[in-house]
Amino acid sequence: MLHEKQYLSQLRKATANSLGREITRFPDCVALSERLQEQGHSITPQTLRRFFGLINYGGGFNIFTLDALAQFCGFENYSAFRKSLGENEMEIFFKDAGHTYIPQDFWKASERLCTKLTESSSLLAKTHLQLLKYPRARQFFLEHHPMRDLSCTVYAQYFQEYLKYNTTNEAKLFAYGFLFMGAFLSENEEFLEIYFSKVEKTELTEEVYVLPAARKFGVALLYHWTQKDELRFQKTYKEMLKACELYREASEKSVCSFEYTVLEHLIFTDKVDEMKFLIENKTSQKYSDKSFVSLERKENHEEVWKIMCAVAFAKMKDVKKCEHYLHAINITKLSVGWKNYYTILYYRLKYDLSEAEERQEINEILKELISKTHFTYYEQFLKN
């Protein structure tokens, strides 16, 4: 739901539109008071001055005043006005942000905006200030379209802002897990410690969906591996296996399983036995409880799975299986926000399996991808 200040802000805009003029001066309030009187509502110009911020006022507003203004705008009452905003907040956001909006196409609208953000650093820096006021925009734009490609840029501020509005354990695991991977790929040890600590302290309460739940374990496993803490790694791994069973049914409904999400983190380690187990025991999706997920996103996850398997089998020294997955990959099917993140893994692997004459070209591709993403973690693999 929107915050009360946002409902009031939209009511002010709607009232001005219904009056046919901006309400910025005392005469405007007089005119509005007279129009309201015609409809049987007795609201003084002084009250309206307070409502429109023409004089300092820190108190609340009487429901009689709010109902009258909502009725002036064509609604039954203020409650009906609030409900209409909840249904149309995505349209409000996209219009406020200056973007085209197609009703009932939240997924595509968010995807188009994500594409624009990858092309404009100025748009990236300012959009979140407008965006995160709107719950449905937060859901479709951030939760359903997290742009991993930008995890080491100013985009990380989106998640800091997101946590001002959503403080559930699921939201914390989603946001801090994303920020942890940004810290890992940018080699920021201080932030790595901070975000791991945040994830570790967040409990798996009942409302936590399968992917944030799996991310809690993935983050912990990767962190303990970076710290060379084998004891805590193995302890966490055993806990992860128990949790995996608890989330089995949820994995069957999700385009990404619990094992899939944990593997996303383990592919950066040398834990080949654990990676092999996750691949061989991955829960397959049987049906979906997320009907909004596009076919393109499902195709994206299939390509990501192939890339992760190829990386894992390369680390297992199983060249035959690695090449099987590698040759099946089509990186053009990777979605916006995921493309660079996994393309860089793809080319990192191709470099190791290529002949000398191909390596120079791949090396240049990797340099360009590192420059775009700021994933300095990969610089250790480059050849000068």
N, C-alpha and C positions, 0 to 999 in steps of 0.2 A: 504494500500500500504506500501511497505517497505520504510525505510528511504534511502536517497541518499547514505549515507555512506555504507549501506548494499548492495545496488546494485553494488557500486564500488568494495567492498570487494569480491563479487561473480564474478565480471568480472575479477579481478586479478587471482582468483582461476581457472576460465575457461581458461584464457590466458595461464597460466602456464601449464595446462593440455594439451592444444593444441600444445604448444611448446615442451612438453615432458620432462620438467625439471623445478625445482624450480627457481624462479627469485629472487636471493638474493645478486648478485654481479654485478659489471659493465660489465664483459664479457657476462653475461646472457642477459643484455640489448642490447649489441652489436649484439648478435646472433638473438634476437627477431627483432631488427631494420632491419637486413638483410632479414629475412623472410618476414617482412611486405613490404620491398622494392620489393621483388619478386612478391607480389600481387598488386603492383602499389601504395603503401602507403608510403609516405616519412615522417617518424617520427624518430627523432634523439634519440640516446641512452640517451642523457641528459634528454629529455622529459620523456622517459620511466623510468629513475631513479627516477624522481619526482613522477610519477604515482605509482610506486611500493614502495615508501617510503624509498628509499635508501639514499635520501638526504632530509633535512627538507624543507617542502613546505606547506604553508598554504592556497594557492589559489585554484581555481577551474581548471577544465580541458576542453580544447576545444572540441566541439562536433565532430570535424573532427577526433581527436585522439580516442574518445570513439567509434565512428562509425567504424573506422579502426580496433580497437581491437575486437569489436563485430563481424565484418565480418571475422576476423582471426579465431574466435571461431565457425564460421558456421552460423551466423545470418545475416539477411538482413542489420540491423543497430542496434544502441544502443537501440532504442525504442523497437524493436522486442525482443532484449535480455531482457529488463526490463519486457516486457509482459510475456515472458516464465517463469521468476522467480515468478511472481505473481501466475501463474498457478501451479507451482511446489514447492512453499515455504514449504509446509508441509513435502514433501520428504526431502528437504534440512535440515529442523529442525531435523527430526527423525534420519537422517544419522549423522548430527553433534553431536547429543546427544547420539549416539551409540545404537539406538533402531531400531528394525525391523519396516519397513514401508510397508504397502500394498496399492498400488495406488487406489485412489478413495474410500478408506475405512477410511475416516478421523475420523468418530465417534468411530469405533472399535479401531483404533490405539490410540486415546486419552484415551479411557477407559482402554486399557491395560497398558498404561503409568501411569494412575492414580492408578491402582492396585499396580504397582511396587513402587510408592511413598509411599503408606501406609505401605509397608514392609521395607523401607530403609530410615532412617533419614538422611543419608549422601546424598542420591540421592535427597531427598526432599529439602535439603539446597542449592544445587547447580543448579538444573535443571532450575529454573526460570530465571537465568542469561542468559541461552542459549535460553530458550523458548520464552520469551516475545518480542524478536526482530521481530517475524514473525506474521503478522496480522491474517492469517488463523489459525495458531496455537493458538493464543490468543482466537480466536472465538471458536474453537472446544474444546480446552483443558480447558480453563478457563470459558468462558461464558456458554458453554453447559455442562461442567463437574465440576461445583464448588463443592469442597469437604467439606461439612459442618462438617464432622467428624474431620477435621484438623483445624477448625476455631480458635482454641486456641493454635496453634503451630506456628512455623516459616512459615508455609504456608500463614499466613496473609500477609507476605512480598510480595507474588505474586500480591496481589491486590494493594499494594502501587506502585509496579513496573508497573502494568497494567495501572495505571492512568497517568504514564509518556507518554504513547503512545495514550491513548484514553481519551479525555477530554470532550466528549459530556455529556449532562445532563443524558442521559440514562446510560452511563458508570459510572458516579458518583453515581447514585442511586443504581446501581448493586453492585458496590464495597463498598461504605460506608454502604449500608444496610447489606452486609455480615459481614463487620468489626464490625458493631454495635452489631449484635447477638453474635459474638465472645466475645466482651466486656461484654455483659450481662451474658453469660454463665460462663465466668471466673471471674465475679463479680468485674470488673475493672471500678469503678465509674468515674474515670477521663476520660478514653477513651470512656465510654458510653456517656458522655456529649459532647465530641469532635465530635464523629461520628453522634450523633443526630443533632448537630448544622450543620454539613456538609449536611446531608440529608434535613434538614429543609430549608436551603438556596438554594437548588437546585430546579429549577422550572420544572413544567411538560410541557415542550415544545412539539411541534408536533411530533418529532421523537421518543419520549419515548414509548417503548413497554408496553403492559398491565402489565407484571409482575413487572418490576422496578417501574411502576406507583403505583401499589398496595403496593409495599414494602415501598414506601414513607409514606403512611398512616399507614401501619402496624408498622413501626418503631416509628412514632410519638405517636400512641396510646399506645404502650408498654412503651415508655419513660414517657409519662404523667401519666400513671398508677403507675410506679415505684416512681414517685415524689409526688404521692397522689394529683395530680392536676386535680380534677374532672371537673372543669370548662373548662379547655383546652382539656381534654379528650372528653367531650361531643361536644365541638365545632369542634374538628377534626373528630369525628365520623359522624357528620352531613355533613361535607365536603366530607368525604369518600363516603357516600351514593350517593351524587351527581356525584362524579367522577365514581363510579361504573356503573352508567347508561351510562355515556359517553363512557365507555370502554366495554359496553355490546357486541357489535359486535366483538370486538377483543377477548373477552373471549370465544366466540363461536368458534373461530379458534384455540384456544390455548389448549394444554393438561392440563394446570393449569389455572383456572379462576381467575379473580380479587378477588372474595370472598375467594377462596382457599388460595391465598397468604396472605391476611389480617389475615385469621384465623391462619395461621402459627405463627403469633405473639401474637394473643389474647389468645391462649391456655395457655399462661404463666400467665394470669391474672385471676381475679375472676369475670370477666364481662360476666355472664352467659346469660343474655338476648341478648347481642350483638352477642355472639357466636351462640346462637340458630338461630338468624336471618340469619347469614351468611350461616349456614348449610341448612336451609330451603329454602334459595333463591339463592343457588349456581347455576351459569350458567353452563349448560352442553355443552360439546364440540359437535358441529354439523359437522364440517369439519375442515381440517387442512391446514394451510399455511406453515407448517414446516415439509416437507416430510422426512427430515433426522432423525427425532426423532425415536429411535428404539422402538420395541415392549416391550423390557425389561424396558425401561425408563417409558413407559406408565403404565406398571404393577407396577413399583415402586411407581408412583404417586397414583395409586389406593390403595396400601397398606398404604401409608402415610395418605391419606384421612380417611381411616378406623381408624388409630391410633388417628388422631386429633379428629374425631367424638367421639371415645371412651373416650378420655380425657375430651372433652367438656361435654358429658352427665354425666360423673362421677361427674364433678363439679356442674352440675344441679341437682344432687341427683336422676337422672333417671337411676336406676340400670338396669332395663330391657333393655333399648336401649344401655347402656354402654356395657353390656355383649353380646348383639347381635353383636356389632361391634368387640368387643374384640375376640370373638370366631371365627370370620371370617378372622382375620389377619394371614397372612403367612409372617413372617419376613425374610424368606429365599429369598423372591422376592425383598427385598430392594437392591438398586443399590450400587455399590462402591461409597464411599463418602457420602452416606446418611445412611448407615447401622447402625453405632453406634449412630448417632444423634437421630434416631427415635427408635432404639431398647431400648435405655435407657429410653425413654418416655414410651414405651410399658411395660418394667419391673417395672418402677416406679408405673404405674397403677395397674399391676398385684399384686404388693406387698400389696396395700391397699385392694384388693379384695380376697386375699388368706387367707387360714387358717394358724394358728400359726406355724405348722410344716413346711410349705412351705416357710415361710417368711425368715428363716435363709439362705436357699439356694439362694433365690432371692436377699437377701441383699449382698451376696458375689458376685453375678453377677454384681450388681450395683457398688460395690466397684471397680471391675476390669474395668468396662466401664468408670468410672470416672477417673481412673488412666490412661487409654488409651487416653481419650479425653481432660482431664484437665477441664472438665465442673464442676467446684467446686460449682456451683449453686445447684447441686443435693445433696451435702454433708449434707445439712440441713435435708434431709429425711432419712439418714442412721441411723442404730442402731449399736452402738459400740459392 
